Structures are given as structure tokens and as C-alpha cells.
Amino acid sequence: MYFFFNSNKMFFMFILIFSTLITISANSWFGCWIGLEINLLSFIPLISNSNNLLSNEASIKYFLTQSIASINFLFLILLKMIFLKNFLINNFLMIMINSSLLMKMGSAPFHFWFPNVIEGLSWLNSFILMTWQKISPMILLSYYFNKNFLILIMILNSIIGALGGFNQTSLRKLMAFSSINNLGWMLAAILISENLWFFFFLFYSFLISIMCLFFHIFNLLFINQLFIVNFNSMIKFFFLINFLSLGGLPPFIGFFPKWMVINFLMINNYFIISFIFIMMSLILLFFYIRIIYSTFMFNFIKLKWMKFYFKNNNLINFYSLISTLGIILVTFFFY
């Protein structure tokens, strides 16, 4: 609540939104770069906290990586203007510009900073970093990309996002690697159509907002808290539903955007990519189910160190109902 009533935070939040609009509406590369810089400088005050050393460390890491990516982006667009007529150099510059944008959004193999930064953020700031901060680089990537390079990055995101979630005890890192995996799906969507990407991004943002709201309300940061907190059975069931929906299991609503992406990939004869995406989604579902299974099974009362009573759960009930019944509703779009 402090965040919403703090005027400074609200001011920087407004600048953050405004900077994204500047970037996606600019008619030159230099205007896009200015929007990215304003976005960077407005997000740093949101995540920094003088009372939290982890937040300060995360803000420094974020500033350094984003500054490196921005410098590379500016340098490469200037080189592109110089070597405008040289095809080979232009092709190389295209790949490098794509790499700078991928680094800004935390895509594999430039994801080294992403889980470490999220580890020091609150759930609200993590939600912003996993959703809103991906819009500007993704839109710029759709203007100018190398198709073969992007296909390779899609596969890397899917594999690293799935395998990186193993042996993670931090829920924030787990959500970070899940975000990297979903980024592969978003790159596949933007390779096909910007409308398909926008559709996938809306569903992804909705699912991430549900999970971040859950973790924020119950103040959950690590997996073992799911075992030692005395949740009632209904809350555990809601966790199960939303984890499975985020993993893309039918008949939950998280399956629908992935279903559409797979459908378009199969139409365009990307069979191997579709197979890799499906296999990596199964790995994601494996460690989601492993977490929920342990949460359901650890029912011995002496293990419960904390009791948590949550009465006003109408919003959580509504979100979980959409996750459960959403696929039944969206099937009517095909008729």
C-alpha cells in the first residue's frame, strides 16, 4: 500500500509508462534509444530501497547491464547509418542490434543478470520487470530482426528457462526462469505476427499477475514457506490451478495462447521448434507439480510453524475461476 500512496513512486511509475510509449511511437532509432534511456532511469528509483541492501544491489546490477545494452544499441545504430549500403556488415549489425535488445529484456543467452536482479526485488517490481519492461525491446525487435538468429534464440530461451528452474529454492528465481521460457514463446509469436504476440503477452501478463498477487498476499519468497505455513485446502487448490495454468496445461487458460502459437508454428512447418517447446513445457510442469505435490503432502501439524488466516479471498477466487474455466470460454473464438 505504501507504493501506491507514495507520490514519488507514482511519479516514476508515470514516467515509466510514458517512456515505453515514447519508444514504441518513435519514428527513428535515436528516438527509440531516448525512450529506452528514460525507461531505465525511471525504473531504478522504483526498485531501489535504502532500507534493503538486496534492492540496492539489484538496482546496481540492473543499471549496469541495461547501460551496457543501451551503449551497444546506440553504437550499432550509428554504425548502421555509416555502413548503410554494405550488405554483409548490415547483416552482422542486425544480429548485434537484436542481441542488445535481447539483453535488455533478459533473454537467453544474455539472461545472466535477470534471475539475480529479480531475487532482490519485491513482487510488484518483479511483475513490472517480467511484463512491462519487455514491451519496448520486443516492439523494437519486431521492426528489425534476423529470422535465423531469432529462431536460435527462441530455442535457447525455451531450453534454458525450463532447465534453469531445477534445484531452485527461491520462488522469485523460479518465476524468473519461467519468464525466460515464456519469452521463447513470445519470440515465436512475434516471428509470426505482432497481433499474436500482443495476444500472448496479455494472457502471460494476466497469469504472472495472479502468481505475484498470491505470493505478495501471503508474503512467500521461498518454496519451503509453502510447506511450513498452515494454508487451508482451498488456498492450496488455488495454487495448484494457477501453477498448472502458468505451465500451459489444458484445460486451463494458460494453454490457450500456447495452443495458438503451436498452431501457427505447425502451419508454417516449424515442426522441430514446436516439439522442443512442448517438451520444455512438460519439464516446467514437472517442477511446478513437484512443488504443489509436496505442499499437499506435508500435512503433519507439527511441521506447520505459522498459521495464516485470509478471509477476503474474493479476488483470488475470481482469478482462479478464470484460470479454470477460461479455456471453455475462449474456444468460442474459433466458431
C-alpha positions, 0 to 999 in steps of 0.5 A, spaced: 500 500 500 505 504 501 507 504 493 501 506 491 500 512 496 507 514 495 507 520 490 514 519 488 513 512 486 507 514 482 511 519 479 516 514 476 511 509 475 508 515 470 514 516 467 515 509 466 509 508 462 510 514 458 517 512 456 515 505 453 510 509 449 515 514 447 519 508 444 514 504 441 511 511 437 518 513 435 519 514 428 527 513 428 532 509 432 535 515 436 528 516 438 527 509 440 534 509 444 531 516 448 525 512 450 529 506 452 534 511 456 528 514 460 525 507 461 531 505 465 532 511 469 525 511 471 525 504 473 531 504 478 528 509 483 522 504 483 526 498 485 531 501 489 530 501 497 535 504 502 532 500 507 534 493 503 541 492 501 538 486 496 534 492 492 540 496 492 544 491 489 539 489 484 538 496 482 546 496 481 546 490 477 540 492 473 543 499 471 549 496 469 547 491 464 541 495 461 547 501 460 551 496 457 545 494 452 543 501 451 551 503 449 551 497 444 544 499 441 546 506 440 553 504 437 550 499 432 545 504 430 550 509 428 554 504 425 548 502 421 547 509 418 555 509 416 555 502 413 548 503 410 549 500 403 554 494 405 550 488 405 554 483 409 556 488 415 548 490 415 547 483 416 552 482 422 549 489 425 542 486 425 544 480 429 548 485 434 542 490 434 537 484 436 542 481 441 542 488 445 535 488 445 535 481 447 539 483 453 535 488 455 529 484 456 533 478 459 533 473 454 537 467 453 543 467 452 544 474 455 539 472 461 545 472 466 543 478 470 535 477 470 534 471 475 539 475 480 536 482 479 529 479 480 531 475 487 532 482 490 526 485 488 519 485 491 513 482 487 510 488 484 517 490 481 518 483 479 511 483 475 513 490 472 520 487 470 517 480 467 511 484 463 512 491 462 519 492 461 519 487 455 514 491 451 519 496 448 525 491 446 520 486 443 516 492 439 523 494 437 525 487 435 519 486 431 521 492 426 528 489 425 530 482 426 534 476 423 529 470 422 535 465 423 538 468 429 531 469 432 529 462 431 536 460 435 534 464 440 527 462 441 530 455 442 535 457 447 530 461 451 525 455 451 531 450 453 534 454 458 528 457 462 525 450 463 532 447 465 534 453 469 528 452 474 531 445 477 534 445 484 531 452 485 529 454 492 527 461 491 520 462 488 522 469 485 528 465 481 523 460 479 518 465 476 524 468 473 526 462 469 519 461 467 519 468 464 525 466 460 521 460 457 515 464 456 519 469 452 521 463 447 514 463 446 513 470 445 519 470 440 515 465 436 509 469 436 512 475 434 516 471 428 509 470 426 505 476 427 505 482 432 497 481 433 499 474 436 504 476 440 500 482 443 495 476 444 500 472 448 503 477 452 496 479 455 494 472 457 502 471 460 501 478 463 494 476 466 497 469 469 504 472 472 499 477 475 495 472 479 502 468 481 505 475 484 498 477 487 498 470 491 505 470 493 505 478 495 498 476 499 501 471 503 508 474 503 512 467 500 519 468 497 521 461 498 518 454 496 519 451 503 514 457 506 509 453 502 510 447 506 511 450 513 505 455 513 498 452 515 494 454 508 487 451 508 485 446 502 482 451 498 488 456 498 492 450 496 487 448 490 488 455 488 495 454 487 495 448 484 490 451 478 494 457 477 501 453 477 498 448 472 495 454 468 502 458 468 505 451 465 500 451 459 496 445 461 489 444 458 484 445 460 486 451 463 487 458 460 494 458 460 494 453 454 490 457 450 495 462 447 500 456 447 495 452 443 495 458 438 502 459 437 503 451 436 498 452 431 501 457 427 508 454 428 505 447 425 502 451 419 508 454 417 512 447 418 516 449 424 515 442 426 522 441 430 521 448 434 514 446 436 516 439 439 522 442 443 517 447 446 512 442 448 517 438 451 520 444 455 513 445 457 512 438 460 519 439 464 516 446 467 510 442 469 514 437 472 517 442 477 511 446 478 507 439 480 513 437 484 512 443 488 504 443 489 505 435 490 509 436 496 505 442 499 499 437 499 503 432 502 506 435 508 500 435 512 503 433 519 501 439 524 507 439 527 511 441 521 506 447 520 510 453 524 505 459 522 498 459 521 495 464 516 488 466 516 485 470 509 478 471 509 477 476 503 479 471 498 474 474 493 479 476 488 483 470 488 477 466 487 475 470 481 482 469 478 482 462 479 475 461 476 478 464 470 484 460 470 479 454 470 474 455 466 477 460 461 479 455 456 471 453 455 470 460 454 475 462 449 474 456 444 468 460 442 473 464 438 474 459 433 466 458 431 
